[in-house]
C-alpha cells in the first residue's frame, strides 16, 4: 500500500521529528508532506524520503517565521494532495490532521497535542506577541478553534503520546485515543561511574517550560545549576541568575549526554505533553525533580526515579530539592535506567505497527460490500427498496 506521512513543519529536530524518524523506519517507502521544510536541519533518515511542501515554502522567511503564518495554514494543509495514498499518518501538534484523504484511505493521527497556542496555552502565547500580532491572533483564534475541532472528523483513529494528551484530545475533539508513548533513543545514554555536585536544567528557554523557577530557586539556595538551551528568555534569565548558575547555551549532543549522566538530578519545572528529556535523564541513570503534572508523571512514575513538586513556584521547587537531598542515597541508577527502557524506539515501532494493522483490518471490513447493497431476493423486497411511484412520475 502507498503510505504518506504528514508532519506539521520540518524546521528543527526535536521530539516530534524523532517520532517522524521512527515512522519512516516503519514505512521506508513512505512519502512525507509538510507545510515548510528547512533542509539544513533534516536528519539522514528523513533525507531519504520524498518531501512535498505547501505553498508556504515559497514565502520569503517562512522557514524561520512559520508560526506567523498560522492564519494561512488551514488553506496550505488542505492543498497538499494525498489522494493516491492508502495509508496516511499525520504527526500532529499543529494543522497536520486536517489533510484531506480518500474516503477509503486509512487516516491515523499520532497526536503530540491539540494545538496548544489556540487552546490551553492560548493566553500564554498571546501575552508574548506584539500589539499588532496580538490583535490579529485574537481575531483569528476563534475561527482556528472551529476549524481544528471540525477537522478531527477527518481522522479514523487517534493515537496520543500520553494519558495527559489523551484527556486533552477527549476534551477538545470529543474523541477517544490509544496511548503509545513516543520513542526515546535510550541506547544513546548510559550511567556514569561518578556524579558531580550540580543540577541540570535543559531545553528550550520559553515561558511554559518555566526555566525561571529553576534559576531563581538555585540562586536562592546558592546551589550549582547548569542550564543548557537557547530561546527568547535567555537574556532575561541571565539577569536574575546568581553566581552559582551557569548558562551553556545551545550545545551539541555529546555535551548534553555528558551533563545528563554526571548531574545530581535533572530539574524539570514545566508541564509537558510527554517530556522526552526526563526519560533521557533516566536512561543516564539520573533521577528527576519534576513538576507533578503532564507527561512527566507517567514517565517518571512513582518516586523511585525522582521527586515531584505540586506547587509550581520557587518555594515548591526548593522544597522538592530538599526532599531529594534528604533521600539521595535511595535512588538506584540501575533501577532508574531499567524504567527508561519502557520508552524505547523498538517498543514504539512495535506498538505502532500493531495499531496500524488492527485499524487497517477494521477499515477494510467497513468498506466490504454491505448487506443492503445485495440483489433483492424477490419483487416484494425490491419494491421496498425503490422510491414509491407517483402520478407525476
Residue, then its C-alpha position, 0 to 999 in steps of 0.5 A: x500500500x502507498x503510505x504518506x506521512x504528514x508532519x506539521x513543519x520540518x524546521x528543527x529536530x526535536x521530539x516530534x521529528x524523532x517520532x517522524x524518524x521512527x515512522x519512516x523506519x516503519x514505512x521506508x517507502x513512505x512519502x512525507x508532506x509538510x507545510x515548510x521544510x528547512x533542509x539544513x536541519x533534516x536528519x539522514x533518515x528523513x533525507x531519504x524520503x520524498x518531501x512535498x511542501x505547501x505553498x508556504x515554502x515559497x514565502x520569503x522567511x517562512x522557514x524561520x517565521x512559520x508560526x506567523x503564518x498560522x492564519x494561512x495554514x488551514x488553506x496550505x494543509x488542505x492543498x497538499x494532495x494525498x489522494x493516491x495514498x492508502x495509508x496516511x499518518x499525520x504527526x500532529x501538534x499543529x494543522x497536520x490532521x486536517x489533510x484531506x484523504x480518500x474516503x477509503x484511505x486509512x487516516x491515523x493521527x499520532x497526536x503530540x497535542x491539540x494545538x496548544x497556542x489556540x487552546x490551553x496555552x492560548x493566553x500564554x502565547x498571546x501575552x508574548x506577541x506584539x500589539x499588532x500580532x496580538x490583535x490579529x491572533x485574537x481575531x483569528x483564534x476563534x475561527x482556528x478553534x472551529x476549524x481544528x475541532x471540525x477537522x478531527x472528523x477527518x481522522x479514523x483513529x487517534x493515537x496520543x503520546x500520553x494519558x495527559x494528551x489523551x484527556x486533552x484530545x477527549x476534551x477538545x475533539x470529543x474523541x477517544x485515543x490509544x496511548x503509545x508513548x513516543x520513542x526515546x533513543x535510550x541506547x544513546x545514554x548510559x550511567x556514569x561511574x561518578x556524579x558531580x555536585x550540580x543540577x541540570x536544567x535543559x531545553x528550550x528557554x520559553x515561558x511554559x517550560x518555566x526555566x525561571x523557577x529553576x534559576x531563581x530557586x538555585x540562586x536562592x539556595x546558592x546551589x550549582x545549576x547548569x542550564x543548557x538551551x537557547x530561546x527568547x528568555x535567555x537574556x532575561x534569565x541571565x539577569x536574575x541568575x546568581x553566581x552559582x548558575x551557569x548558562x551553556x547555551x545551545x550545545x551539541x549532543x555529546x555535551x548534553x549526554x555528558x551533563x545528563x549522566x554526571x548531574x545530581x538530578x535533572x530539574x524539570x519545572x514545566x508541564x509537558x505533553x510527554x517530556x522526552x528529556x526526563x526519560x533521557x535523564x533516566x536512561x543516564x541513570x539520573x533521577x528527576x525533580x519534576x513538576x507533578x503534572x503532564x507527561x512527566x508523571x507517567x514517565x517518571x512514575x512513582x518516586x523511585x526515579x525522582x521527586x515531584x513538586x505540586x506547587x509550581x513556584x520557587x518555594x515548591x521547587x526548593x522544597x522538592x530539592x530538599x526532599x531529594x537531598x534528604x533521600x539521595x542515597x535511595x535512588x538506584x541508577x540501575x533501577x532508574x535506567x531499567x524504567x527508561x527502557x519502557x520508552x524505547x524506539x523498538x517498543x514504539x515501532x512495535x506498538x505502532x505497527x500493531x495499531x496500524x494493522x488492527x485499524x487497517x483490518x477494521x477499515x477494510x471490513x467497513x468498506x466490504x460490500x454491505x448487506x443492503x447493497x445485495x440483489x433483492x431476493x424477490x419483487x416484494x423486497x425490491x419494491x421496498x427498496x425503490x422510491x414509491x411511484x407517483x402520478x407525476x412520475 
